[in-house]
Amino acid sequence: MEQNEIFDMQESLYTVTEKYPEAIPLLVAIGLENMQDPQKRKVLGKNITMEAALRLKKVNPGTFMGNLQEAIRQNRDQADMVQPEPDVKVAGVLPCPVKVPLMESFTGFWEKNREQLGFTLEHDLKSASMGLDWMVEDLAQATSEEALADLFISAGFDIFFDEKLMGKFKAQGVFEDLTGLERYNSDFSNSRLELRDPDRQYAVLGVVPAIFLVNREELGDRPMPKGWGDLLGEAFEGAVSLPIGDFDLFNAILLNIYKNFGEEGVERLGRSLLRSMHPSEMVKSHQKRSKRPAVTIMPYFFTHMVKEGGPMVAVWPEEGAIASPIFLLAKKSKREMLKPLVEFFASKEVGEILAHNGRFPSVHPEVDNRVPEGNTYLWVGWDFIRQNDLGPLLKHCEALFHAHTGS
């Protein structure tokens, strides 16, 4: 090995990246995208040397070595610097269909106003597809308000109301609704439901509605299901697909079925299950050769993917589309700094991104949600939330559901 080399060119990609993680983005940049996946890096990376990889991509070994040394130097210089804590931390997840336009809008807002606002900001807003395990872990370990991010955005009944997670801070009065909205959109403030938190602690930005997608070819002589109760009968046993992997929406479905139909309703929902599918699979389920669901329960957003004139037809349940709210939590103790950020996320502009780009109806009173008149929502209600510890209740409902599935 020459003096200026930091690894042997005959070493495997895996060995080099384990010693120098800074090599990973450099390898990805030259076209070895698999190296950013830990499992593929371990399996594939052990079978190819650095020399072979660079030859394959026609990259000069000396150039690569120099770039890696510079990346290592910069990384270690940064590690040696004391990074000041930001004044405000924003964390959470955004629905995948609207993450890009929301982040573009937020970045534009921040760049335009950061000097006037006069505080430093750090944000970690992931796509909903990344899951919430990272947030659950942080909340489980948090013992004080100071350990929390200052602003949270996410759907998630279990996380935000479980008394072992965010619920303990809600009980302490840590959060305050800073949106300034005196009323919600009439879709969510009417004689049937009131989505606004009466305690003015949690704010809501919009909802993810769950509706039915019915395959008329698989329906046979069964009547078209009109509401949630129809899916719980014997006629639809083993004929329904559910978005079990979409935890926020699935949890909202479980809670609403439990509230409206009791434990027996949750058990019947389990018996109705044919399979769990991602919504993007659901809209094409009629093309599958294996047994196909007659009904899929899915986010309203994916109905735009349904081919006109095909066998799939969207049905808005007569009791209402089950609503999984997109919550926004802001610390009361940082009211002055957070209020401009909260007002941005609660603005008409963001509401229209949610409602028009993602079909996630907004609570902003001036947003046209473009949902046909008469289509309502099913929401468990704040009284139900107050009367139940949703974390253990959801685990109970999940156990009931899975105990009665065919799997």
C-alpha positions in Angstrom: 0.0 0.0 0.0 1.4 3.4 -1.0 2.0 6.0 1.7 -0.9 8.2 0.7 -3.4 5.3 0.4 -5.7 4.7 3.4 -7.0 1.2 2.2 -5.8 -1.6 -0.1 -7.5 -1.6 -3.5 -8.0 -5.3 -3.1 -10.2 -4.8 0.0 -14.0 -5.3 -0.5 -16.5 -2.5 -0.7 -18.0 -3.7 2.5 -14.7 -3.7 4.4 -13.8 -0.2 3.2 -17.2 1.3 4.0 -17.2 -0.3 7.4 -13.8 1.4 8.1 -14.7 4.7 6.4 -18.5 5.4 6.2 -17.6 8.6 4.3 -17.0 6.3 1.3 -20.7 5.4 1.0 -21.9 8.7 -0.5 -18.9 8.8 -2.8 -19.7 5.3 -4.1 -23.4 6.2 -4.6 -22.3 9.3 -6.5 -20.4 7.2 -9.1 -23.4 5.0 -9.7 -23.2 2.3 -7.0 -26.7 3.1 -5.5 -26.9 -0.2 -3.8 -24.2 0.8 -1.3 -26.7 3.1 0.5 -28.7 0.1 1.5 -27.1 -1.6 4.6 -28.2 -5.1 3.7 -27.2 -4.9 0.1 -23.9 -3.3 1.1 -23.2 -6.2 3.4 -24.2 -8.9 0.9 -23.1 -7.4 -2.4 -20.2 -5.3 -1.1 -18.4 -8.4 0.2 -18.1 -9.8 -3.3 -16.5 -7.0 -5.1 -13.1 -5.3 -4.5 -12.6 -1.5 -4.6 -10.4 -1.9 -7.6 -13.0 -3.9 -9.6 -15.8 -1.4 -8.6 -13.8 1.7 -9.7 -12.7 0.0 -12.9 -16.3 -0.9 -13.7 -17.4 2.7 -13.2 -14.2 4.1 -15.0 -13.1 6.1 -12.0 -9.5 6.9 -11.4 -8.4 5.2 -8.1 -6.2 8.1 -7.1 -9.0 10.6 -7.6 -11.4 8.5 -5.5 -8.8 8.1 -2.8 -8.2 11.8 -2.7 -11.9 12.6 -2.5 -12.3 10.1 0.3 -9.4 11.6 2.3 -11.0 15.0 1.9 -14.4 13.8 3.0 -12.8 12.1 6.1 -11.0 15.3 6.9 -14.1 17.5 6.6 -16.2 15.0 8.6 -13.7 14.9 11.5 -13.2 18.7 11.4 -16.9 19.1 11.8 -17.1 16.6 14.6 -14.4 18.5 16.5 -16.5 21.7 16.2 -19.0 22.4 19.0 -22.3 22.8 17.2 -24.6 25.3 18.9 -28.1 24.0 19.8 -30.8 25.4 17.5 -33.4 27.7 19.1 -36.2 25.7 17.6 -36.5 22.0 16.6 -39.3 20.7 14.3 -39.9 17.0 14.0 -42.4 14.6 12.6 -43.6 13.0 9.4 -45.5 14.3 6.4 -47.8 12.3 4.1 -45.8 11.0 1.2 -47.9 12.5 -1.7 -47.4 16.1 -0.3 -44.0 16.0 1.3 -42.1 17.5 -1.6 -44.5 20.5 -2.2 -44.8 21.1 1.5 -41.1 21.1 2.1 -40.5 23.4 -0.9 -43.1 25.8 0.5 -41.7 25.6 4.0 -38.1 26.2 2.8 -39.3 29.2 0.8 -41.1 30.6 3.8 -38.0 30.1 6.1 -35.5 31.6 3.6 -37.7 34.6 3.2 -38.4 35.2 6.9 -35.4 33.8 8.8 -33.6 37.1 9.2 -36.7 38.8 10.5 -37.6 35.9 12.8 -34.2 36.0 14.4 -33.9 32.4 15.6 -32.1 29.3 14.5 -34.0 26.3 13.2 -33.4 22.6 12.9 -36.1 20.4 11.2 -36.4 16.6 10.7 -39.6 16.0 8.8 -39.5 12.6 7.2 -41.9 10.9 4.8 -44.7 8.9 6.4 -43.4 5.8 4.6 -40.3 5.9 6.9 -42.6 5.0 9.8 -42.7 6.3 13.3 -40.4 4.0 15.2 -37.7 6.6 15.6 -40.2 9.0 17.1 -41.6 6.3 19.5 -38.1 5.6 20.7 -37.3 9.3 21.4 -40.7 9.8 23.2 -40.3 6.7 25.3 -36.9 8.0 26.6 -38.0 11.6 27.1 -38.6 12.4 30.7 -38.8 16.2 30.5 -40.2 18.8 28.2 -36.7 19.9 27.3 -36.0 16.5 25.7 -38.8 17.0 23.1 -38.7 18.8 19.8 -40.6 22.1 20.0 -43.0 21.4 17.1 -44.4 18.1 16.0 -46.4 17.3 12.9 -47.8 13.8 12.3 -50.8 11.6 12.2 -50.8 9.0 15.0 -53.3 8.2 17.7 -51.0 5.9 19.5 -48.0 8.2 19.7 -49.8 11.5 20.5 -52.2 10.0 23.1 -50.5 7.1 24.6 -49.8 8.1 28.3 -46.3 6.5 28.1 -45.4 8.6 25.1 -46.8 12.1 24.2 -49.9 11.7 26.4 -47.8 12.3 29.5 -46.8 15.7 28.2 -50.4 16.5 27.1 -51.5 15.9 30.7 -48.8 18.3 31.9 -50.2 21.1 29.6 -47.0 21.3 27.6 -48.7 22.1 24.3 -50.9 24.9 23.0 -52.9 25.5 19.8 -51.1 28.5 18.3 -52.8 28.4 14.9 -55.1 31.3 15.5 -57.9 29.6 13.8 -61.1 30.6 15.5 -63.1 28.0 13.6 -62.4 25.0 11.4 -63.7 24.3 7.9 -67.4 23.4 8.0 -66.4 19.9 6.9 -65.0 19.4 10.4 -67.1 21.7 12.5 -70.8 20.9 12.2 -73.7 19.2 13.9 -72.1 15.7 13.3 -68.5 16.3 14.5 -66.1 18.9 16.0 -62.5 18.2 15.1 -61.1 21.2 17.0 -59.6 20.3 20.4 -61.8 21.8 23.1 -58.8 22.0 25.4 -56.9 24.1 22.8 -53.8 21.9 23.3 -53.5 20.0 20.0 -54.1 21.6 16.6 -55.2 19.7 13.5 -54.1 20.5 10.0 -56.2 18.1 8.0 -57.2 14.5 7.8 -56.4 11.3 5.9 -59.9 9.8 5.0 -60.4 6.1 4.6 -62.9 5.0 2.0 -63.9 1.8 0.1 -62.7 0.7 -3.3 -65.1 -2.0 -4.6 -64.2 -4.5 -7.3 -67.6 -5.0 -9.1 -66.3 -8.2 -10.8 -65.5 -9.8 -7.4 -68.6 -8.5 -5.7 -70.8 -11.1 -7.4 -74.4 -11.2 -6.2 -73.5 -9.3 -2.9 -75.1 -5.9 -2.6 -72.7 -2.9 -3.0 -71.5 -2.1 0.5 -72.7 1.4 1.6 -71.2 1.7 5.1 -68.8 0.2 7.6 -71.4 -2.1 9.1 -71.8 -3.8 5.8 -68.2 -5.0 5.7 -68.6 -6.7 9.1 -71.2 -9.2 8.0 -70.7 -12.8 6.9 -71.1 -11.8 3.2 -67.6 -10.1 3.3 -65.7 -12.6 5.4 -62.3 -13.1 3.8 -63.1 -10.5 1.1 -61.6 -7.2 2.3 -58.2 -5.8 2.0 -56.9 -3.4 4.7 -53.9 -1.0 4.9 -52.4 -2.7 7.9 -49.0 -1.4 7.1 -50.3 2.2 7.2 -50.3 2.3 11.0 -51.9 5.7 11.4 -54.9 4.9 9.2 -55.2 1.4 10.4 -55.3 2.6 14.0 -58.0 5.1 13.2 -60.0 2.3 11.6 -59.6 0.1 14.6 -60.6 2.8 17.1 -63.7 3.8 15.1 -64.8 0.3 14.6 -64.3 -0.4 18.3 -66.2 2.8 19.3 -69.2 2.2 17.0 -69.4 -1.7 16.9 -67.6 -2.8 20.0 -65.1 -5.7 20.4 -67.3 -7.9 18.3 -67.0 -5.3 15.4 -63.2 -5.5 15.7 -63.3 -9.3 15.6 -65.6 -9.2 12.6 -63.2 -6.9 10.8 -60.5 -9.4 11.4 -62.7 -12.1 9.9 -63.3 -9.9 6.9 -59.6 -9.6 6.1 -58.4 -11.2 2.9 -54.9 -9.6 2.9 -53.0 -6.5 3.8 -52.0 -4.4 0.8 -50.4 -1.1 0.1 -52.9 1.3 -1.5 -50.9 1.5 -4.7 -51.4 -2.3 -5.0 -55.1 -2.0 -4.1 -56.1 0.1 -7.0 -54.6 -2.6 -9.3 -55.8 -5.6 -7.3 -58.3 -6.5 -10.0 -55.3 -7.4 -12.2 -54.0 -10.1 -9.8 -54.4 -13.7 -10.7 -54.7 -15.0 -7.2 -57.8 -14.5 -5.0 -58.7 -10.8 -5.2 -60.5 -8.7 -2.6 -64.0 -7.5 -3.3 -63.5 -4.4 -1.2 -60.4 -2.5 -0.2 -60.2 0.1 2.5 -57.8 2.8 1.5 -56.8 6.5 1.7 -59.0 8.7 -0.4 -55.8 10.0 -2.2 -55.3 6.8 -4.1 -58.8 6.9 -5.8 -57.3 9.2 -8.4 -55.3 6.2 -9.7 -58.5 4.2 -10.5 -58.9 3.7 -14.2 -62.1 5.2 -15.5 -64.5 2.6 -16.9 -62.7 -0.3 -15.1 -64.2 -2.7 -12.5 -63.0 -0.6 -9.5 -65.4 2.0 -8.1 -64.8 4.3 -5.1 -67.5 4.3 -2.3 -67.6 7.0 0.4 -69.1 5.2 3.4 -72.5 6.5 4.4 -71.6 6.9 8.1 -68.6 8.9 6.9 -65.0 8.3 5.8 -62.9 7.3 8.9 -60.6 10.3 9.6 -57.0 10.0 10.7 -56.1 13.5 11.8 -52.8 15.2 10.9 -51.9 16.7 14.2 -49.6 19.7 15.0 -48.3 20.1 18.5 -46.4 23.2 19.7 -44.8 23.9 23.0 -46.5 26.6 25.0 -43.2 27.6 26.5 -41.9 28.7 23.1 -45.0 30.5 22.0 -43.4 33.6 20.5 -40.9 31.8 18.4 -43.2 29.0 17.3 -46.3 31.1 16.4 -45.0 32.2 12.9 -44.1 28.6 12.1 -47.4 27.3 13.3 -49.3 29.9 11.4 -47.5 28.9 8.2 -48.4 25.2 8.6 -52.0 26.2 9.4 -52.2 28.6 6.5 -54.6 28.5 3.5 -51.5 27.9 1.3 -50.6 24.7 3.1 -54.2 23.7 3.4 -54.6 23.8 -0.3 -51.4 21.7 -0.8 -52.9 19.1 1.5 -56.4 19.2 0.0 -55.6 19.7 -3.7 -52.2 17.9 -4.1 -52.9 15.1 -1.7 -56.7 14.8 -1.2 -56.1 15.3 2.5 -59.0 17.6 3.4 -57.8 20.7 5.3 -59.4 22.2 8.4 -58.7 25.8 7.2 -62.1 27.5 6.8 -61.2 29.1 3.5 -60.0 26.0 1.7 -62.3 24.2 -0.8 -61.6 20.6 0.0 -63.2 19.5 -3.3 -65.1 16.7 -1.6 -68.7 16.2 -2.8 -71.3 17.7 -0.6 -72.9 15.2 1.7 -69.6 13.2 2.1 -69.0 13.2 5.9 -66.3 11.9 8.2 -66.2 9.5 11.1 -64.1 10.7 14.0 -63.8 9.1 17.4 -64.2 12.4 19.2 -62.3 14.2 22.0 -64.6 12.7 24.7 -63.6 9.2 23.6 -59.9 10.2 23.6 -60.2 11.7 27.1 -62.0 8.6 28.5 -59.4 6.1 27.1 -55.7 5.5 27.2 -55.3 4.9 23.5 -52.0 3.1 23.6 -53.2 0.0 25.5 -56.6 0.2 23.9 -55.0 0.0 20.4 -52.9 -3.0 21.5 -56.1 -4.7 22.7 -57.9 -4.0 19.5 -54.9 -5.2 17.4 -54.9 -8.5 19.4 -58.6 -9.0 18.9 -58.3 -8.2 15.2 -55.4 -10.6 14.5 -56.8 -13.4 16.6 -59.8 -13.5 14.2 -58.0 -13.2 10.8 -57.6 -16.2 8.6 -53.8 -16.0 8.8 
